[in-house]
Amino acid sequence: MKRSNWILLLIICILAVVVYLNNREELKTESNTIKTSFIGLDTAKIDEIRMKTTEGEMLKLLKDNGEWVISEPIRYKANENFIASILKQIHGFTIESMISKGGSPDIYEKFEVDSLSGFNVEIYTTEKLAADFVIGKIADSYRHTYIKENGKDPVYLLKENLTYTFKKSLNDWRDKTILSFNKDLLDKIEYYRDELKDFTLFKEDTVWKLKNETDTYDGKMGSVNSLLANLINLKANGFYDEEGTDILKNPIFEIKIFDVSGKETLLSIYQSEEDENLVYLRKDEKGQIFTGNKSLIRNIDKTLDDLKENVEN
């Protein structure tokens, strides 16, 4: 090869390196720009999140007096754990790379950040729109997600899988808590069957005991503690929101729970007439009706013999 050709080849290589470095620096600048716009959000000031449920309904999550609630399509307490996961991801958004700098419809469709297949999310702080982006498809690694800001052209690859955090059904977003107590503040628990009191579990000093109409027994601490652990944080599988209460006929059993102040909470459990594995649960007489399967109540459906200490002669 002639000397002049070698010089020309060297010049081409140098130019290629310069172009590569310039593009790399440009990508770094663009990535930092989008990353700053997300990480810069003060999650403590976020007071509203708007997106759709997996059923396609518009979902509005609202921070009301420090508590997150669903304000649309229904009014209900939100699942605080899922809200915390969203806020954590918003705070830690990190861009892996820029996929496309331009605004090609084909590119948007390919990575599912277009208006038809993309998942829109709006974040508000102090009632003002602070972030508006489209979540696209998951990358092949299942650890990254394609994302795009609305009103801007670039498509980015995000170092998170956002699907499980943002894309949920309405029932998933609802708080499924039926009962929530501080164990140390419980005083006594009464079980009823066929509208008659079956037995009472009560605390004497720091020891749990049981009694029926005729006798008093020491509690079997392992069994009693297991029961209490399930009662103080009882969560449903789902919700029954249909009008009317015809499904609530003759409870299987009822539990009255009293705290040290004397406050009473009634939990009623009903068998579904259509599905032998389905039960309905209701806290107090006018509370939300929850649904669950038989395994949900297995750990709270107890008899006196299940909980009393067996005394061997």
C-alpha positions, 0 to 999 in steps of 0.5 A: 500500500502506498504511503499516501493511502496509509496516511489517508487510512490513519486520518479516517481512523482518527476521525472515526475515534473523534466521532465516537467520543463526541457521540459518547459525550453527547449520550452522557449529557443526554442521559444525565439530563433525563436522570437529573429530571427524575432523581431531582424530584423530592418524593416527599412532595409528590401528592398525586400519581395518575396512570391506568389500571391493568383493566384500563381504568384511569387511576388517581392516587392522592396523598390526603393528609399524609395518607395515600388513597385511591381517588378514582375510579373509587374512593378507597385507602391505597396499598401503602407498600405499593406506593412506597415501591413507586416512590422508591423507583422514581427517586432512583431512576437511572438511565443505562443508555439512549436507544434513540435520539430522534422521534421516529414513530417506528422506533416508538412502536418497536419499544412500545413507548407510542401512544397506543401501546405505551403506559403513561404515568403522570407525577404531581408535586404540590398539585403541579405536573412534575413528571410525565413519561411513557413506560415501554416494554421490558428489555430481554434482560428483564431487568431494564425497561424502555422509557420516554418522556412525553413531549421529548423525542429520545427513548432511553433504557432504564435500569429497572423493571417497572412492570411489576411496580406500576402495572397493577389491577385496581384490586391490587392498588386497594389496601386489603387490610381487614384487621390491624391491631397492636398485639400488646393492646389486645384485652380479650377475644370472644368466639361466637357460633350460631349466635351463641358465645363459644368461648373467650380468650382473655389476658390475665396480667401478661398470660392468655387464658380461656374460659367457657360457661363452666371452666377456665383454662391456661392457654397453649402459648404456641397456638395462642400466639399463632392465632394472635399473629394472624388476627392482628394483621389479617388481609383479604384476597379481594373485595366484594363490591356488588350492591346488596348483602344477600350473600351474608347469611348465617355466619360460620363464626364471628369474633369480637375483639376488645382492646384495653380501652374497651373498644370492640371490633366485630369480624364476621365470616360467611360461607359462599353458597356458590363456591365452597372454597370462597368465604366473605369477611366483614369487619363490623356490620356496615364495613367493606365486604372482603373475599378470601379462600378457606386457607385465609381463615384456617388460622383463625377458625379455632375452637377451645380445644385448639387453644387450651393447654392440655393437662395430662393426669 
